Amino acid sequence: MALWVWAQWIGESDGGSVEVYQDFGIDAADGTTEATLLQAAVAGKLSDETFFNELQRRGTINSDLSYEEELARKEAQGPALGLLGGGIGDPLGNSGAGN
């Protein structure tokens, strides 16, 4: 309203607009929140979708990409190389016993 009043005062028809930044809780510069979110997601304390949304909110993931699109990409990509053999941490699936 104040911008409109000032615009009228100087003979302009539009006073413009102002967007107030409100997300003061995130410091994207230090990068530690992403690591904390990853730990929570790996521990099962955070859903994959919430993890995605929080990374997106911090600008780590493109805001034009939807969770559904990313999920479809992940499914089309197949398993991670370290998981192909079925063994924990062993891409060939060797259990370690007798090897």
LUMDREN-162879 format. One line per 3 residues: their letters; for each residue z, x, y of N, C-alpha, C. Coordinates in pm, 1 decimal. Each point is the difference from the previous one (the first is absolute). Layout:
// LUMDREN-162879
a> Z:X:Y:Z:X:Y:Z:X:Y | ... $
END
This chain:
// LUMDREN-162879
mal> 0.0:82.6:-119.0:0.0:-82.6:119.0:0.0:87.3:125.7 | 76.5:108.4:-6.1:7.7:86.9:117.0:-136.4:61.8:32.1 | -74.8:37.2:-102.7:-132.6:56.8:23.8:-93.0:-100.9:66.8 $
wvw> 11.8:-124.8:-41.2:-82.2:-105.1:59.5:34.0:-17.6:148.1 | 129.3:1.4:30.3:44.1:-15.7:139.8:-55.6:113.6:84.7 | 10.0:122.3:-50.3:-50.9:114.4:75.6:-151.7:-6.6:14.2 $
aqw> -67.8:-44.8:-106.0:-145.3:-14.3:8.1:-37.2:-101.7:107.6 | 71.8:-111.3:5.2:-25.9:-101.7:103.1:25.3:58.2:139.1 | 102.8:81.0:12.3:38.6:60.6:127.8:-112.5:87.7:55.4 $
ige> -67.8:73.8:-91.7:-106.1:89.6:47.9:-139.4:-62.7:-11.3 | -5.5:-127.8:-37.2:-126.4:-71.1:-2.5:-79.5:13.1:-129.1 | 63.2:43.2:-106.6:-67.3:10.4:-129.9:23.8:-128.1:-79.5 $
sdg> -94.4:-32.7:-89.6:15.0:-122.3:-78.8:82.4:22.1:-127.2 | 6.2:124.0:-46.5:71.8:27.6:-125.5:94.9:116.8:21.7 | 120.9:-14.7:-52.4:100.3:105.0:16.6:3.6:99.2:-113.2 $
gsv> -84.9:-20.2:-101.8:-1.1:91.2:-113.5:103.4:-38.9:-103.0 | 30.5:93.9:-86.4:99.1:-27.5:-103.7:75.0:127.6:-35.5 | 112.2:-17.1:-63.1:84.1:111.5:-41.9:44.1:-26.2:-142.8 $
evy> -7.4:102.4:-84.5:50.9:-9.5:-136.6:122.2:89.7:-10.1 | 111.6:-57.0:-41.0:125.0:73.3:-8.0:15.5:58.1:-140.2 | 19.1:130.6:-9.1:22.6:67.2:-128.1:140.0:-35.6:-47.6 $
qdf> 10.3:-48.3:-125.7:128.7:-46.7:-50.1:45.5:68.5:-127.6 | -79.0:88.9:-55.6:32.8:60.2:-129.2:65.1:136.3:19.4 | 119.9:0.9:57.7:69.1:124.0:30.2:72.7:58.9:-120.6 $
gid> 4.0:-72.9:-110.9:73.3:45.8:-117.8:-75.3:100.3:-83.7 | -126.3:24.1:26.5:-80.6:88.4:-83.2:-42.1:121.6:80.9 | 29.7:116.9:-53.1:-46.3:123.1:60.9:-104.3:59.6:-92.9 $
aad> -125.2:-37.1:21.0:-107.9:41.0:-89.4:-27.0:149.4:6.4 | 46.7:65.3:104.8:-30.8:141.1:16.7:70.3:88.3:-102.6 | 119.2:-38.1:-45.0:72.4:89.8:-89.5:-38.9:-14.0:-146.3 $
gtt> -57.0:-113.9:-39.9:-50.7:-16.6:-135.9:105.2:-16.8:-107.6 | 126.8:-3.3:35.3:103.4:-12.2:-102.9:12.8:-141.1:-55.1 | -37.5:-100.1:77.3:14.0:-136.5:-49.0:-95.9:-28.0:-114.9 $
eat> -116.4:63.5:1.8:-95.1:-18.1:-109.8:58.5:52.7:-130.8 | 65.5:116.0:5.4:62.3:57.7:-119.6:112.6:-89.8:-51.0 | 76.9:-55.8:90.7:108.0:-90.9:-38.0:-56.5:-125.6:-63.8 $
llq> -106.9:-53.9:56.3:-64.6:-118.1:-57.0:-54.6:30.5:-139.3 | -60.6:116.9:-17.4:-53.4:38.9:-130.6:112.2:8.5:-103.1 | 111.4:59.0:37.2:114.3:8.7:-91.7:47.8:-139.0:-40.7 $
aav> 8.6:-91.0:95.9:43.0:-136.5:-29.3:-99.7:-71.1:-91.0 | -129.0:21.9:22.8:-102.9:-63.0:-82.8:3.8:55.5:-141.8 | 12.7:131.0:-15.1:5.1:62.7:-132.4:124.1:-44.9:-75.9 $
agk> 109.7:-19.3:70.9:124.6:-43.9:-62.9:-0.6:-149.0:-32.1 | -106.0:-70.4:40.3:-9.1:-142.6:-28.6:78.8:-86.8:96.2 | 42.7:55.9:110.3:77.5:-75.3:99.0:-89.0:-66.5:104.8 $
lsd> -129.4:27.4:-9.5:-96.4:-50.4:96.4:-126.6:-37.4:-76.0 | -56.8:-114.0:29.7:-124.2:-39.1:-68.6:-115.6:85.2:50.8 | -105.7:8.0:-80.0:-119.7:73.8:40.8:-58.4:-57.6:128.1 $
etf> 1.7:-131.8:10.9:-57.3:-63.7:118.1:81.4:30.7:125.0 | 132.2:-1.9:-11.0:84.6:33.7:114.5:-21.3:145.0:39.4 | -9.7:89.6:-98.8:-26.9:141.1:26.6:-131.8:14.5:76.7 $
fne> -104.3:-67.3:-46.8:-129.9:2.0:66.0:12.5:-50.1:143.8 | 65.3:-115.2:17.4:12.7:-60.3:132.7:77.0:89.6:96.5 | 104.8:65.2:-49.5:78.1:88.1:86.3:-78.9:123.9:39.5 $
lqr> -77.1:56.3:-92.5:-85.6:113.6:35.6:-106.4:-42.4:100.1 | -50.2:-120.2:-17.3:-100.4:-53.4:92.4:60.8:-21.6:138.5 | 121.3:-52.4:2.9:67.4:-25.6:127.8:25.7:129.7:76.3 $
rgt> 19.8:108.4:-73.4:24.2:129.4:61.9:-129.2:73.5:36.6 | -114.1:-60.0:-31.5:-127.3:61.1:34.3:-49.2:101.6:-101.0 | 66.9:11.4:-114.7:-40.6:93.9:-103.8:-121.6:-52.5:-75.0 $
ins> -8.7:-131.7:-14.4:-111.9:-66.2:-67.4:-74.3:-84.5:103.1 | -131.2:1.9:-6.5:-84.4:-75.2:92.0:42.3:-147.0:4.7 | 19.0:-52.9:118.7:45.1:-138.6:15.8:-106.5:-102.2:-39.4 $
dls> -125.8:43.3:-12.5:-106.2:-91.2:-40.5:-3.8:-23.3:-150.8 | 68.1:82.5:-76.5:0.4:-9.5:-145.7:109.3:-96.6:-45.5 | -34.3:-94.9:-85.0:100.7:-92.7:-50.6:59.8:54.2:-129.5 $
yee> 118.0:-47.8:-33.5:64.9:41.5:-124.4:-86.0:-38.8:-120.2 | -60.7:-117.0:4.9:-83.9:-47.3:-110.3:-121.3:91.0:-19.8 | -60.6:43.9:110.4:-113.3:92.7:-9.1:42.8:132.6:-61.9 $
ela> 113.3:50.9:42.0:48.6:127.4:-53.4:36.2:-13.5:-147.1 | 59.6:-111.7:-37.5:35.0:-24.6:-139.5:-126.0:-4.5:-86.5 | -105.0:-64.2:48.3:-127.1:-5.0:-73.5:-59.1:140.1:-13.9 $
rke> 10.9:79.8:104.0:-49.0:138.1:-6.6:76.5:81.2:-104.1 | 132.8:-18.1:-1.5:82.3:72.9:-97.1:-35.9:-38.6:-142.5 | -20.5:-128.1:-25.4:-33.9:-47.3:-134.2:-137.6:50.3:-43.2 $
aqg> -94.7:5.4:92.9:-134.4:48.9:-31.3:-0.3:151.1:-25.1 | 93.2:68.8:60.1:9.4:145.1:-10.6:48.1:45.2:-137.4 | 82.8:-78.7:-64.4:53.6:38.4:-129.8:130.9:75.6:13.8 $
pal> 54.1:46.3:-112.8:130.7:67.0:3.0:-7.3:137.5:65.8 | 113.8:44.4:50.0:9.3:133.7:57.0:-21.2:102.5:-111.2 | -56.6:113.7:33.3:-32.2:101.0:-100.9:121.6:42.4:-81.5 $
gll> 116.3:9.2:59.0:120.9:40.8:-70.1:50.4:-103.7:-98.3 | -56.4:-119.4:1.1:46.5:-107.6:-87.0:-97.9:-31.5:-112.2 | -109.5:71.8:-9.7:-102.8:-32.4:-98.1:44.5:18.9:-144.0 $
ggg> 83.4:103.0:-29.9:38.1:28.9:-137.4:110.9:-87.2:-53.6 | 70.1:-68.9:84.7:106.3:-88.7:-43.4:136.7:66.0:-6.5 | 6.0:132.5:-3.4:127.8:69.3:-2.7:54.7:14.3:140.4 $
igd> 129.6:8.7:12.5:61.5:13.4:130.9:-24.8:140.7:52.1 | -73.8:10.6:105.9:-26.5:127.3:63.0:-99.0:87.9:-74.9 | -52.7:-42.9:-111.8:-93.9:79.9:-77.8:-132.4:-73.9:-9.0 $
plg> -103.2:49.5:70.7:-126.8:-72.8:0.7:-66.1:-10.2:-137.0 | 40.7:82.5:-96.8:-58.5:-7.1:-133.8:82.4:-87.1:-95.2 | 115.1:-43.6:45.0:82.5:-86.8:-82.9:85.1:74.6:-101.2 $
nsg> 12.7:132.3:14.5:83.1:76.7:-93.3:146.2:-25.0:28.0 | 75.2:-26.6:-102.8:142.5:-28.4:16.5:82.3:126.4:17.4 | -55.1:113.8:-36.1:73.1:124.5:13.4:68.9:38.4:-128.9 $
agn> 17.5:-92.3:-93.4:67.8:29.3:-125.3:-96.7:70.2:-94.9 | 36.4:116.2:-48.2:-79.9:73.1:-96.4:-122.2:66.2:57.8 | -10.5:8.6:133.0:-116.8:63.4:62.2:31.9:138.5:43.0 $
END
